[in-house]
């Protein structure tokens, strides 16, 4: 599913969107998208898919440390939350009154603002 003229895929989720996880270990959790990786089709979500990471000793932690970090989740496991009702919804694209292509929530027909 690649766009015709460039290799970066067009995704239904953007940075800053509120999303809910619909499958996987973090199913049912929701949060704000921190970062998007379009080439890998993954997104990092606040408070979702938390892993423990072991760090080597450095100037900050002379003994090393075990830290908790959010790991990326595949885009297909995420759904945008409807701006009106806060329930998961699909995303559509349509032209607005100014003739600009915008995303909208399929359930409530409301425009998704960033």
C-alpha positions in Angstrom: 0.0 0.0 0.0 2.5 2.6 -1.1 1.7 5.9 -2.7 2.5 6.2 -6.4 5.1 8.9 -6.5 7.0 8.5 -3.2 7.8 5.7 -0.8 6.4 7.1 2.4 2.9 5.5 3.1 0.0 7.7 4.0 -1.3 6.8 7.4 -4.6 7.4 9.2 -2.8 8.4 12.4 -0.7 11.5 13.1 1.4 12.7 15.9 -0.7 14.2 18.7 -3.8 12.1 18.0 -5.6 10.3 20.8 -5.8 6.6 20.0 -6.9 3.3 21.6 -5.1 0.0 21.2 -7.5 -2.6 19.7 -5.3 -5.7 19.9 -2.1 -7.0 21.5 -0.8 -7.1 25.0 -1.9 -3.5 25.7 -5.4 -4.0 24.3 -7.9 -1.5 25.7 -5.3 1.2 26.7 -5.4 4.6 25.2 -3.1 7.5 25.0 -1.6 10.3 22.8 0.7 9.5 19.9 4.2 10.7 20.6 6.0 9.6 17.5 5.3 8.0 14.1 7.5 5.8 12.0 5.8 5.7 8.6 8.4 3.4 6.9 7.9 0.8 9.6 4.1 1.5 9.9 4.5 1.9 13.7 3.7 4.6 16.3 4.8 5.2 19.9 1.9 5.9 22.2 2.1 7.4 25.7 1.7 4.8 28.5 1.2 1.9 26.0 3.5 -1.1 25.3 6.0 -0.3 28.1 9.2 -2.3 28.1 12.1 -2.5 30.6 15.4 -1.4 29.1 18.8 -2.1 30.7 21.3 0.7 30.3 25.1 0.5 30.7 26.9 2.6 33.4 27.3 6.2 32.3 27.9 9.6 33.9 24.2 9.9 34.9 24.0 6.4 36.3 27.4 5.1 37.4 26.0 1.7 38.3 23.7 1.4 35.2 19.9 1.3 35.4 16.7 -0.5 34.4 14.3 2.0 32.9 10.8 1.8 31.6 10.3 3.0 27.9 7.3 3.0 25.5 8.0 0.8 22.5 6.4 1.3 19.1 3.0 -0.4 18.3 1.9 -1.3 14.8 -0.5 1.1 13.2 -3.0 -1.6 12.4 -3.5 -2.2 16.2 -4.5 1.5 16.8 -7.8 3.3 16.2 -8.4 7.0 16.6 -10.8 8.1 19.3 -13.8 10.1 18.1 -13.5 13.8 19.1 -17.2 13.9 20.0 -17.8 10.7 21.9 -14.4 9.4 22.8 -15.1 5.9 21.2 -12.8 4.3 18.6 -13.7 5.2 15.0 -12.4 4.7 11.5 -10.9 7.6 9.7 -12.1 9.0 6.3 -10.9 11.8 4.1 -13.0 14.5 2.5 -12.8 18.0 1.2 -13.8 20.8 3.6 -15.4 24.1 2.7 -12.1 25.6 1.8 -11.4 22.8 -0.6 -8.7 21.2 1.6 -8.5 17.5 2.2 -9.1 16.8 5.9 -9.5 13.7 8.1 -12.9 13.0 9.7 -14.3 10.4 12.1 -16.6 8.0 10.3 -18.9 7.5 13.4 -19.8 11.1 14.1 -18.8 12.7 10.7 -16.8 15.2 12.8 -13.6 16.7 11.5 -10.4 15.5 13.3 -8.4 18.5 14.3 -4.8 18.3 15.3 
